[in-house]
Amino acid sequence: MKDEFPVPPLTDNAPEGTAARLIQIAKSQVGYIEGPKDNETKYGAYTKANFQPWCGSFVNWCANEAGVKIPNTVYTPGGAAAFKKKGAWIDGDLADPEPGDIAYFDFPSDGVDRISHVGIVIEDNEDGTVWCIEGNTTADGKSGSQRNGGEACKKLRAFKKNKKGVQISIVGFGRPKFGGSTAKKSDEPAKTNKTVKNLQVSVVTDGGDKEILRGVDLTIRSGETHAIMGPNGSGKSTLAYSIAGHPKYLITGGSVTLDGADVLEMSVDERAKAGLFLAMQYPVEVPGVSVSNFLRTAVTAIRGEAPKVRTWVGEVKEAMASLNIDTAFSERNVNEGFSGGEKKRHEILQMELLKPKIAILDETDSGLDVDALRIVSEGVNRVKANSDLGVMLITHYTRILRYIKPDFVHVFANGKIVEEGGPELADKLEEKGYAEYITA
């Protein structure tokens, strides 16, 4: 174990909202903050020399100063519960922490089995210890100081005695939502375009090739939502599966490009790596493959490297919690015995973890009750809010469009787009149906 607490001087400021900035702020306060107890303000805005540094208050103040989002109830034990609710909690015996995580402690020797302290992780050591910074009061309880702000605690529920002989155990870690970036706006990636031009597609049948798409033109850009609507048999799903690369469909004319690259020349996995995602209308069962293994294998293939276990666990838990998916779900075989709602939520879970550029949702609303439809729609909206995802949403009905607002609506009939418009076109279809397009 290291003998000295590492407190290097502040240099250039790290970007606001990052783990590096949170750590800089915390380090700058070691041995510095003092203040009378009656100046404490619950989770408010604090000045550097004028607040009572209880452990939770200190963490909140550092986060506020660094522009980092953490639950306002960061103090124990409510803070741990808040991180768990957000799916951003990592049990101490499951994974290692990262600098910037919020560490929750227990003092077993006080005879009470509970989380009773909180601090900021600043260093994960090779010898099995974690350096944390936390706020403490002095023994008399009347004044506060940060002079003893460094604690070296054993990871994974192992105990270490501090100078007062009290055993310290890390119970787990909460992971803040870091939003800062070192990239300049001018360095942001260019907007994605998926362009379909004069696409003609036939389906291979025992009786020969049958023409389905008869010249489709469609462009979807980053951040846009396009609703593809039309009656059964109009070619909507054929468009989706042709773009995704299903071998059943034969491209007889036209082109599909993604940021200028020829999608039709790519293999199916190359299309996925390029940023295309298809949520299937009828997801297939994969016996013998657990959801957890399937998701990690898929993400590894897309990202080009396996995600770190310590970050992956939190990432999956957060995504599952947001979709009301029980963690036990991850040990089930893919889609085996799943209800319709579970299958569709699993599709959106994949989308949230794979982070595609363009998502094609093929009748994601089919077979869903009102509650499941709302949860799935919220998942789509959440991914869109956190990225520049472009969405091609295929549906018969307008009910999903009450939750996922389209920018454009395209009516499909007889293998081609016969009318285009804004959200008002969906209202027209709700009122009058597709009769005029079928007979046209």
C-alpha positions in Angstrom: 0.0 0.0 0.0 1.2 3.5 -0.8 2.3 5.5 2.2 1.6 9.0 0.9 -1.6 10.5 -0.4 -1.0 11.8 -4.0 -2.0 15.5 -4.2 -0.3 17.1 -7.2 -0.8 20.8 -7.8 -3.6 22.0 -10.1 -2.3 22.7 -13.6 -4.3 23.5 -16.6 -8.0 23.0 -16.1 -9.5 19.7 -17.5 -12.6 20.2 -19.6 -15.7 20.9 -17.5 -18.0 17.9 -17.0 -15.3 15.3 -17.1 -13.9 12.8 -14.6 -10.5 14.6 -14.8 -12.1 17.9 -13.8 -13.9 16.3 -10.9 -10.6 14.8 -9.6 -8.8 18.1 -10.0 -11.4 20.0 -8.0 -11.3 17.3 -5.2 -7.5 17.3 -5.1 -7.3 21.0 -4.8 -9.3 21.0 -1.6 -7.3 18.5 0.4 -6.1 20.2 3.7 -7.7 23.4 2.6 -11.4 23.7 3.4 -12.6 24.8 6.8 -15.9 26.2 8.0 -18.3 26.4 10.9 -21.1 23.9 11.1 -23.9 26.5 11.0 -22.8 27.5 7.5 -23.8 24.1 6.1 -26.3 24.3 3.2 -27.9 21.1 2.1 -26.7 20.3 -1.4 -26.5 23.9 -2.3 -23.9 26.1 -3.9 -20.9 26.3 -1.6 -17.9 28.6 -1.4 -14.5 27.1 -1.0 -13.9 28.3 2.5 -17.4 28.6 3.9 -19.3 25.3 4.3 -19.3 22.3 6.6 -17.6 19.5 4.6 -19.7 16.5 5.6 -18.8 13.7 3.2 -21.9 14.0 1.0 -21.9 17.8 0.9 -18.2 17.8 -0.1 -18.9 15.4 -3.0 -21.9 17.5 -4.1 -19.8 20.6 -4.0 -17.0 19.1 -6.0 -19.4 17.9 -8.6 -21.1 21.3 -8.9 -17.8 23.0 -9.3 -16.7 20.5 -12.0 -20.0 20.5 -13.9 -20.5 16.8 -13.3 -24.0 15.4 -13.0 -24.7 13.2 -9.9 -27.9 12.5 -7.9 -28.6 15.3 -5.5 -29.1 12.6 -2.9 -25.4 11.6 -3.2 -25.1 11.4 0.6 -25.5 7.9 2.1 -27.5 5.7 1.8 -29.8 7.5 -0.5 -27.1 8.3 -3.0 -26.3 4.6 -3.5 -30.0 3.9 -4.1 -30.2 6.8 -6.6 -27.2 5.4 -8.5 -28.8 1.9 -8.5 -32.1 3.3 -9.8 -30.2 4.9 -12.7 -28.4 1.7 -13.5 -25.1 3.4 -12.7 -24.1 1.3 -9.6 -21.2 -1.2 -9.5 -21.0 -3.6 -6.5 -17.6 -3.6 -4.9 -17.2 -7.3 -5.4 -18.0 -7.2 -9.2 -15.7 -4.7 -10.8 -12.8 -2.2 -10.3 -13.6 1.5 -10.0 -12.4 4.2 -12.3 -11.1 7.6 -11.3 -14.1 9.9 -10.8 -16.4 7.2 -9.5 -18.2 7.9 -6.2 -17.1 5.3 -3.6 -19.5 4.3 -0.8 -18.0 3.0 2.4 -19.0 0.9 5.4 -17.3 0.9 8.8 -18.1 -2.7 10.0 -16.3 -2.1 13.4 -18.9 0.4 14.5 -21.4 -2.4 14.8 -23.8 -1.1 12.2 -24.0 -2.9 8.8 -24.8 0.1 6.5 -23.3 2.5 4.1 -22.0 5.4 6.2 -19.5 7.3 4.2 -18.9 8.6 0.6 -15.9 9.9 -1.3 -14.4 10.5 -4.8 -12.1 7.9 -6.3 -8.9 9.5 -7.6 -6.6 6.5 -8.1 -6.9 2.8 -8.5 -3.7 1.2 -7.3 -2.1 -2.1 -8.4 -1.7 -3.2 -4.8 -5.4 -3.7 -4.4 -6.2 -0.3 -2.8 -8.1 2.7 -3.9 -7.2 6.3 -3.0 -10.3 8.4 -2.3 -10.9 12.0 -1.2 -13.8 12.6 1.2 -14.9 15.4 3.5 -14.8 14.8 7.3 -15.7 16.7 10.4 -13.3 17.1 13.3 -13.7 15.1 16.5 -15.5 17.9 18.3 -18.2 18.1 15.6 -18.2 21.9 15.7 -15.7 22.6 12.9 -14.9 20.8 9.7 -11.6 20.2 7.9 -10.4 18.4 4.8 -6.9 18.0 6.2 -7.4 14.2 6.6 -9.2 13.8 3.3 -7.3 10.9 1.9 -8.3 7.3 2.6 -6.6 4.2 1.2 -9.3 1.5 1.1 -9.1 -2.1 0.1 -11.2 -3.0 -2.9 -13.6 -5.9 -3.2 -14.9 -5.8 0.4 -11.5 -6.3 2.0 -10.9 -4.3 5.1 -8.2 -1.8 6.1 -7.9 0.0 9.4 -7.5 3.7 9.4 -5.4 5.7 11.9 -8.2 5.5 14.5 -8.3 1.7 14.1 -11.7 1.7 12.3 -12.1 -0.8 9.6 -13.0 0.6 6.2 -14.8 -1.4 3.5 -15.9 -0.2 0.1 -19.4 -1.5 -0.6 -19.7 -0.2 -4.2 -19.3 2.7 -6.6 -21.7 5.1 -8.3 -20.7 6.2 -11.8 -21.5 9.9 -12.5 -22.7 11.0 -15.9 -19.8 12.7 -17.5 -20.7 15.0 -20.4 -17.5 16.9 -21.0 -15.3 16.5 -24.1 -12.0 17.7 -25.3 -13.1 17.8 -28.9 -13.8 21.2 -30.4 -17.1 21.7 -32.2 -15.3 22.0 -35.5 -13.9 18.5 -34.8 -17.4 17.0 -34.5 -18.1 14.2 -37.0 -20.0 15.1 -40.1 -23.7 14.3 -40.2 -24.7 10.9 -41.6 -26.7 10.5 -44.7 -28.3 7.3 -45.9 -29.5 7.6 -49.4 -31.7 5.2 -51.3 -32.0 5.9 -55.1 -34.4 4.2 -57.5 -34.1 1.0 -55.5 -35.7 -2.0 -57.2 -35.9 -5.4 -55.4 -37.3 -8.8 -56.1 -37.9 -11.6 -53.8 -36.7 -15.1 -54.6 -39.6 -17.7 -54.6 -40.0 -21.2 -55.8 -42.0 -19.9 -58.7 -39.3 -17.5 -59.7 -38.4 -13.9 -58.8 -41.2 -11.6 -57.8 -40.8 -7.8 -58.1 -41.6 -6.0 -54.8 -39.9 -2.6 -54.9 -40.4 -0.6 -58.1 -38.0 2.4 -57.7 -37.7 3.8 -54.2 -36.0 7.2 -53.4 -35.4 8.1 -49.8 -32.8 10.1 -47.9 -32.4 9.9 -44.1 -30.0 12.3 -42.3 -28.6 12.3 -38.7 -31.2 13.2 -36.1 -34.2 12.7 -38.5 -37.1 10.4 -37.9 -38.8 9.1 -41.0 -42.1 7.1 -40.6 -42.7 4.6 -43.4 -46.4 3.8 -43.5 -48.6 1.7 -45.7 -50.9 -1.3 -46.0 -49.8 -4.9 -45.7 -47.8 -6.2 -48.7 -46.8 -2.7 -49.9 -43.0 -3.3 -49.6 -42.1 -1.7 -46.3 -40.4 -4.6 -44.7 -38.8 -5.5 -48.1 -37.1 -2.1 -48.0 -35.8 -2.7 -44.5 -34.4 -6.2 -45.1 -32.9 -5.2 -48.5 -30.9 -2.4 -46.9 -29.8 -4.8 -44.1 -28.6 -7.4 -46.6 -31.1 -10.3 -46.2 -30.1 -12.9 -48.9 -33.8 -13.6 -49.7 -34.0 -10.2 -51.5 -32.4 -9.6 -54.9 -31.4 -6.1 -55.8 -32.2 -5.6 -59.5 -31.6 -1.8 -59.7 -30.7 1.4 -57.9 -28.3 2.1 -55.1 -28.0 2.5 -51.3 -25.2 4.6 -49.8 -24.2 5.5 -46.3 -22.0 8.6 -46.1 -21.1 7.9 -49.8 -20.1 4.3 -49.2 -21.9 1.7 -51.3 -23.9 -0.3 -48.8 -25.0 -2.9 -51.4 -21.3 -4.0 -51.8 -20.9 -4.6 -48.0 -21.5 -7.9 -46.2 -24.1 -7.9 -43.5 -21.6 -7.5 -40.7 -19.8 -4.7 -42.6 -23.2 -2.9 -42.8 -23.6 -3.2 -39.1 -20.0 -1.9 -38.5 -20.7 1.0 -40.8 -23.6 2.1 -38.5 -26.7 0.4 -39.8 -29.1 -1.4 -37.3 -32.2 -3.4 -37.9 -34.8 -4.1 -35.2 -36.7 -7.0 -36.6 -40.5 -7.4 -36.6 -40.1 -11.1 -35.7 -36.9 -11.5 -33.7 -35.6 -15.1 -33.9 -34.8 -17.4 -31.0 -31.1 -18.3 -30.4 -31.1 -21.4 -28.1 -27.9 -21.9 -26.0 -26.8 -18.3 -26.3 -27.4 -16.0 -23.3 -28.5 -12.4 -23.7 -25.3 -11.2 -21.8 -23.0 -13.2 -24.1 -24.9 -12.2 -27.2 -24.8 -8.5 -26.3 -21.1 -8.4 -25.4 -20.1 -10.4 -28.5 -22.1 -8.0 -30.7 -20.6 -4.9 -29.1 -17.1 -6.3 -29.4 -17.7 -6.9 -33.1 -19.0 -3.4 -33.7 -16.4 -1.5 -31.6 -13.5 -3.7 -32.7 -12.5 -4.5 -29.1 -14.1 -6.1 -26.1 -15.5 -3.5 -23.6 -13.9 -3.3 -20.2 -15.8 -5.4 -17.7 -15.8 -2.7 -15.1 -17.5 -0.2 -17.5 -19.6 -2.8 -19.4 -21.5 -4.0 -16.3 -22.6 -0.5 -15.5 -23.5 0.3 -19.1 -25.7 -2.8 -19.5 -27.4 -2.3 -16.1 -28.2 1.3 -16.9 -29.7 0.4 -20.3 -31.7 -2.5 -18.9 -33.0 -0.4 -16.0 -34.2 2.3 -18.4 -36.2 -0.3 -20.4 -37.7 -1.9 -17.2 -35.7 -5.1 -17.9 -34.9 -7.3 -14.9 -31.2 -8.1 -14.6 -32.0 -11.8 -14.5 -33.1 -11.3 -18.1 -29.4 -11.3 -19.2 -29.0 -15.0 -18.3 -31.8 -16.2 -20.4 -31.3 -17.5 -23.9 -31.8 -14.9 -26.7 -35.6 -14.5 -27.4 -36.3 -18.1 -26.1 -39.6 -18.0 -24.4 -39.7 -14.2 -24.5 -43.1 -12.4 -24.7 -43.7 -10.0 -27.6 -42.8 -7.1 -25.4 -39.6 -8.7 -24.1 -38.5 -9.3 -27.6 -39.0 -5.7 -28.7 -37.4 -4.3 -25.6 -34.4 -6.6 -26.3 -34.1 -5.1 -29.8 -34.1 -1.6 -28.4 -31.5 -2.7 -25.7 -29.3 -3.8 -28.6 -29.7 -0.5 -30.3 -28.8 1.5 -27.2 -25.6 -0.5 -26.6 -24.5 -0.8 -30.3 -25.0 3.0 -30.9 -25.7 2.9 -34.7 -25.9 5.9 -37.0 -29.1 4.8 -38.7 -31.7 2.5 -37.1 -34.4 0.7 -39.1 -37.3 -0.3 -36.9 -39.5 -2.8 -38.6 -43.0 -2.6 -37.0 -41.5 -2.4 -33.5 -45.0 -1.5 -32.3 -46.6 -4.8 -33.4 -47.8 -7.0 -30.6 -47.2 -4.4 -27.8 -49.7 -3.3 -25.2 -49.9 0.3 -24.2 -47.3 0.1 -21.4 -44.8 -1.8 -23.5 -45.2 0.5 -26.4 -44.5 3.5 -24.2 -41.4 1.9 -22.7 -40.0 0.9 -26.1 -40.8 4.4 -27.5 -39.0 6.1 -24.6 -36.0 3.9 -25.3 -35.9 5.1 -28.9 -36.3 8.7 -27.9 -33.6 8.4 -25.3 -31.1 7.0 -27.8 -32.0 9.8 -30.2 -31.6 12.5 -27.4 -28.1 11.2 -26.6 -26.9 10.9 -30.2 -27.5 11.9 -33.8 -29.3 8.7 -34.6 -31.4 8.7 -37.8 -34.5 6.5 -37.6 -36.5 4.8 -40.3 -39.7 3.7 -38.5 -41.9 1.2 -40.3 -45.5 1.0 -39.0 -49.1 0.4 -40.1 -50.6 2.5 -37.4 -50.2 6.0 -35.9 -50.2 5.1 -32.3 -46.5 4.7 -32.0 -46.1 8.2 -33.6 -47.8 9.7 -30.5 -44.6 8.7 -28.7 -42.0 8.9 -31.4 -42.6 12.1 -33.3 -41.7 11.8 -37.0 -40.1 14.6 -39.0 -41.2 13.1 -42.3 -44.0 10.6 -43.2 -43.8 8.5 -46.4 -46.7 6.4 -47.7 -45.8 3.1 -49.4 -48.1 1.4 -51.8 -47.4 -1.1 -54.6 -43.7 -1.1 -54.0 -43.0 2.6 -54.1 -43.5 5.8 -52.2 -46.8 7.4 -53.4 -47.0 10.4 -51.0 -44.7 12.3 -48.6 -45.2 14.9 -46.0 -44.8 16.0 -42.4 -46.5 14.7 -39.3 -49.9 16.0 -40.6 -49.8 13.2 -43.2 -50.0 10.6 -40.4 -53.1 12.4 -39.1 -54.7 12.1 -42.5 -53.9 8.4 -42.6 -55.4 7.9 -39.2 -58.6 9.5 -40.4 -59.0 8.1 -43.9 -56.8 5.0 -44.0 -55.0 3.7 -47.1 -57.9 3.1 -49.5 -57.1 5.9 -51.9 -53.5 4.6 -52.4 -54.5 1.0 -52.9 -56.9 1.8 -55.7 -54.6 4.4 -57.3 
